[in-house]
Amino acid sequence: MIDSHASPDVIGQMVVRVVRRLTRQLLADMNRTPETRELTWPQFRTVSYLSEREYRASELAAALEIGRSTLTSVSNGLVRHGLIEREHDLAGDRRGVLLRLTPDGRALHTLLQARAVSGVAAMLSSASPAECNALAIGLAALERGMNCREQFSSDPAEEEH
């Protein structure tokens, strides 16, 4: 039973525990999908970010919070699988690299996104409408808090690196 007046610390512990298990479940579901071409979690995260827009390699490495050499390794596999492409000839930036999804990469992301959503929906199938509503309200509050935190934690000095 969950205390209806749980503190933010207790809720935080629950979120961390659930997110960890949810991530493992989503990765397992992804790995059971034949079309994944044996993607790793870092590769899936890269495809997810690139589904939003094109990124310069340095910008994507920062967004993923990984080193540039790690991004190179991750993206090499994605290029081999035909899921992303690199553009090297950027105007005014000889060393810059732009990464983008290929049509195959976009199709795979769409498929995996749909499977992830249906997997989460299946996990919620035993939840009552009131529980689903409460979860939606809680997730909206969490997302709002993350947006505020991102907005106020942007340090111009950090963005230059």
N, C-alpha and C positions, 0 to 999 in steps of 0.2 A: 504494500500500500504506500502511496506517495502522499506526503504531507502537503495539504493544500496551501500551506504558508511556508514552503521550502525557501531557504535563504539562497541568495545568488551563488554563494559558495557551494552549496549542495547541488544546485542546478548545474553549476559549472562542472562539478565532478561527474554528474550524469552525462552531460554533453560530451565531455572528453572520452568517457568510456564508450558511449554509443557511437561517436564519430569514428573511433578506432575500429570498432567491430563492423560498422557500416562500410568503412573503407575496405576492410578485408573481404567482406561479402561482395562488394561491387567488383573488386579485382578478381575474385574467384569467378563471378558471373562473366566478366569480360573474357577471362581465359578459357571459358567453356564455349565461347563464340568462335566458330571456325574462321570467320572473316577477320579476326583480330591480327592474324599473321604473327602470333606470339609476341604481341606488344608487351613491353614492361610497363610498370606503373609510371616511371618518369616519361616514357614515350607517350603514354596516354595523356598525362598532364600537359605535355607539350602540344599534342594534337588539340586538346581542349582549349588551351590558350589561343592557338592559331585559328581556331574556329571563330573566334571573336573578331580577329583582324590580323593583318600582316605585322610582323615585328622585326626590328633590327635585332641581330643576334645578341648584342650586348644588353639591349633593353629586355629581351625575353629571358636571358639568364638572370637578370636582376628580379624580374617578376616571378620567376620560378624559384628564386633564392638558391641558385646553384652556380657553380663556377663556369666560366666560359669554356674551359676544356671539357667539363662534364656535358655541357650543352652540345658541344661539337660531337662528342661520342654518341649522345642520344640522337641527335639529328642525323648522323651518318646512317644509322639503322633505318630511320624513317625515310631518308632519301633512297636507300637501297630497296625499300619496300614500295617506293613510288607514292608515298603519302604526303611528303612535303618536297618543296623545291627551294633552292637557294638562288638569289640574284646577287651577283658580285659587283656588277658595274653600276654603282650608285653615284649619281651626280654629286660632285664635290667631296666624295669620301671614298678614296681608293681602297681602304682596308675594310670598309663596312660591308656587311652581308645582311640581306633582307630575306626572311623566311616566310613562306606562305604555304597553305595547304594546296595540294593538287585536287582535281575533281574526285579522285579515288579517296584521298584523305578526308575530304568533306563528306563523302558518302559514308565512309566508315564511322566518322564522328557522329553523324546523324543516326546511324544504326545503333551504335553503342549508347548514345544518349537515350534513345527510345527504350532500349533494353534496361538501362539503369533506372529510368523512371518507372517502368513496369515492375521491376524488381522491388523498388521501394514501395510501390502501390500494393504489391503482393504482401510485403511485410506488414502493411497497415490493414490488411483485409479483416483481421479480427478486432480492430479498434472500433469503438462506437463512433457515431457521428460527432458526439460531444468531444470525444478524445481527439478526433481528427481536427475539429475546429480549434480546440485548445492548442494542439501542436502547431497549426497554421499561425495562430496568434503569437505563440512563443517564438517560432522561427522568424516571423516578421520583426519582432522586437530584437532578436539576436542580429538579424541582418541590418536593421537600423543602427544598432550599436556598433557593428563593424564598419558601416559607412561613416559614422561620426568619427570613429577612431582613426580610420584611414584619412579622413579629411583633415583632422587636427594633427596627425603624426607626420604629415608630409614635411620633410626637412629639405629645403632647396639644396643644401650642401650635399645631402645624400644622393639626390637625383643627378648630380653632376658625375658621379662615379660609375 
